[in-house]
Amino acid sequence: MVPPELDALCDQAAQMWPGIVVERADLVAAIAAKGDLPTAEGVAELYLALAVARGDAKALAAFDRDYLSVVPLALAGMKLPTATVEDVRSTVRERLVLPHGDQPPRIVEYAGKGRLRGLIQVAASRAAIDRIRQDEKLTALPTNDVLVASADVALSVMKAQYRQAFAAAFTRAVGAATPRDRNLLRLHFLDGVTLEALAQMYGVHRATVVRWLAAARDAVFTATRSEMKLPDAELDELFAMVASRVELSLERLLASVEHASR
């Protein structure tokens, strides 16, 4: 027997999507697979996702209208051509609504937390970045060896014997960072996604993104510092040089990490 609270959430979800029918047993089973009882918004997402996954035309139309419509807003800060934005939208749609081998469409996996629009914004940003790199045929990002020898202002003023050690320690520090911190650093410093666009992607205020970025940057540099076995005076001098040009240093170093991880 379905608990009354869950039964009420299922009724609300059905009312939110008139004309779209999902069997109550299927919805309850999908909710159970998520673990904790979702919010009303989460149940409504899951209701729609189940219908989308089976190819329901009305559900697909509702998904396009109410969820994929956030893609242009997510990419507004990138100032992309309209055709590119539409291509990205199509790519995100395909990734979410089409099956992957014997696996169901990913929309079912992602829905149910009340954050589907935010996830679509993040997916759109990543797809746009991939598209830009493909279209412009960007050259390979520099390896650590190239980075060490580059003309980067911050790194060039380091003592030569410390450059490779710093780059290696920084790479390990980025690898140990949380997924959110890595994404924030990469999207903002390397891919140029604005603070406003990041705030839209994550569904938070711009000031929150600023705090997240500052904390992520400080965490990476703290971890980098702990990796380097140097006298305190030498470390202080080295990190003062980098911190004073943090954006340029992060851009170059993150590029190196991105290339090495491919």
N, C-alpha and C positions, 0 to 999 in steps of 0.2 A: 504494500500500500504506500502511495506517495504521501510524504508528510504534507500537512496543510500549507505550511509556509512555501515549500517548493512548488506545490500545486498552484498556488496563487501567482508565483513568479512565472510559471509556464503559461498561465492564462494571460498575464500581462504581455508576455512576449508575443503570443498569438494575436492579441489585439493590436500590437504595434505594427505588425506586418499583415494587414488584411489581404486576403486573397492568396496568401502563401501558407501552405499546409505542411506541417511537420508532425509526424506521429508522436504522441505524448511519450510513449515508451522509448522511442529513439532519443528524444530530447533529455529525458531523465537519465538514460544510460550515458549520454555524452556529458551531462553535468557530473555524474558520479565519477567518470573517468578523470575529471579535472581535480578531484579531491575536495577541497573546501567548497562550501556553498557559494556560488557566485552572487554578485549584486544583480539587481534588476537589469541594469545595462548589460552586464555580462551574459545573462540568460538570453536577452534579446539578440545580442551578437551571435551567440551560439545557435539560436533558432534560425536566424538568417543563414549562417554558415552551413548548416546541415542541408538547407534547401539549395544553396548555391552549389554545394558539393555534388548533388545529384543532378545538376543541370537545369533546375527549375528556371524558366525564362523570367517570370515575375521577380524571383529572388535575385537573379543576375542584374536585372534592371534596377532594382532597389539598391543593390550593392554598388553599382556604378554611380547612382545618383547620390547616395548618402555617405559613401565611404571613399570611393575613388575620386570623388570631387575635391578631396583635400590635396591631391597631387600638385596641381598648379600653385596652390598656396605654399606648399612645402618647397617648391623650386623657385619661388619668386625672387629670392635673393641672388640666384645664380644668373638671372637675366638671360635665360635660354630662349632660342627661337620657339615659336608656338608649335612647329612640327616636331621639334625635339621633345618638348614637354608631352605631347600626345604619344610619341613613341615610348617614352618612359612610362607613361600611364598604362599603355598596352602591355609593356614588359612586366610591370608589377601585377597587373591583372592575370596574366598568364601564369606567373609564378605562384599566385595564390589560389586560383580556381581550377587549374588543370592538375590531374593526378600525376604523380611522379613514380613511374614504374608500377609496382603493386601497392604503393602507398596512396592514401586518400589525399585530396587537395589540402594544401597547407593551411587554408583558411580555417579549417576545423581545428587544427592544432593551435593556431594563434588566437582564435576567438574564445570568449568566455571570461575574460578578465576586465572587460570594460575599457580596454586600451587599444582596440583594433585600429582606430583612426591614427593614433600616434605611431603605431608600428608601420602603418602604410606610409606615413610621412618619412620615417627613417629608411624604409625600403626604397622609396622613390628617390631620396637623396643619394643612396648608394648606387642605384641603377643609373642615375644621371651622371655621377662621377665616372662610372664604368664607360658610359656612352661617350663622354667628353674625351676620355683617354683613347678610346678606340677611334673616334672620328678625327682627332687631331694627330693620331699616330705619334704619341709622345715617345720620346726616346727613353730608354731604360733608365730608371733611377740609379743614382750613384751607389756603388758598393762602399763598404767601410774603408777600403784602401783608397778609393777615389776621394771619399769624403775627407780622409785625413790629409790628403795632398791638395784639397780644394782651396779656393781663395776666400772661403767663408770668413767674414771679418772676425767673428768671435773665436772660431777655432784657430785662425791664423795667428792670433796673438798668444795662444797657449805655448808653453814651452814644448818644443818639438818632441821630446821624449815622453810626453804625457798624452799626446793626441790619440794614439791608437788605444791606449788603456782607457781613456775617457769614452771613446766611441764604443768599445766593446762593453764597458760597464753600463753605458746608456742603453745599448741594445738589450742587455739582460734586464735592466730595470723596466723598460717598456714591455718586454715580454711577461714580466711578473705583475704588471698593473692589471686592474680589473677590466673586464670587457668594456664597461661604460667609459672608464677613463681613457682607454686606448682609442675608442671611437671618437670621443670628444676631441682629443688631441689631434687625431688624424684629420677629422672633418674640418676643424677650425684652422689649425696651423698649416696643414699640408694641402687640403683641398679647398680652402678658402670659404667654407660655409659660414655665413654670418652668425653673430650671436642671436639675432632675431629669428633666423631660420632654425637654429638649434633649439631655441625655446619652443618654437612651434612643433618641432619634431617630438620633443620629449613632454610636451604639454605642461611646461612650467614657465615661470616668469623669467625675463631676460636676466635679472639680477641673480637668480638661482644658477643659471648657466655660467655666469661670470664666476660665482663662487666655486662651482664644480671644476671649471677649467683651472682656476688658481690652485685649488687643492690637488688636482691631478698633476699639474706641472710641478708643484712643490714635492709631491710624493715621489715622482720620477727622479727629480734631482737629488732628493734625500737618499733614495735607494742607490743612485749612481755614486754618490759620495761615499756611501758605506762600502761599496765594492772596491774602491780605490785605496790601496794601502800606501798612503803618503803621509808625511808629517802634517799636522794641523795647519801650520803656517802656509805650506805649499797648497793645501786644499783650499784654504780661504782665498788665496790669490787666484787660483784657477777658477773657482766657482763665482767669484766676483766678476771675472771677465765674461763668463758665460751668462750670468744672470742679467748683466747690464744690456745684453743683446739677446734676450731670451727668445723672442719670436723668430729671429733669423736662425738661431742655433737649433731651435726645435724643428723648424721647417726642414733644414738640411739633415738633421739626425733622424727625424721620423721618416724622411724619404729613404734613408739608408736602411732603416729597419723594415719598411714596407717591401723594399726590393729583396732583402735577404730572406723574408718570410714566404716569398712566392715559390 
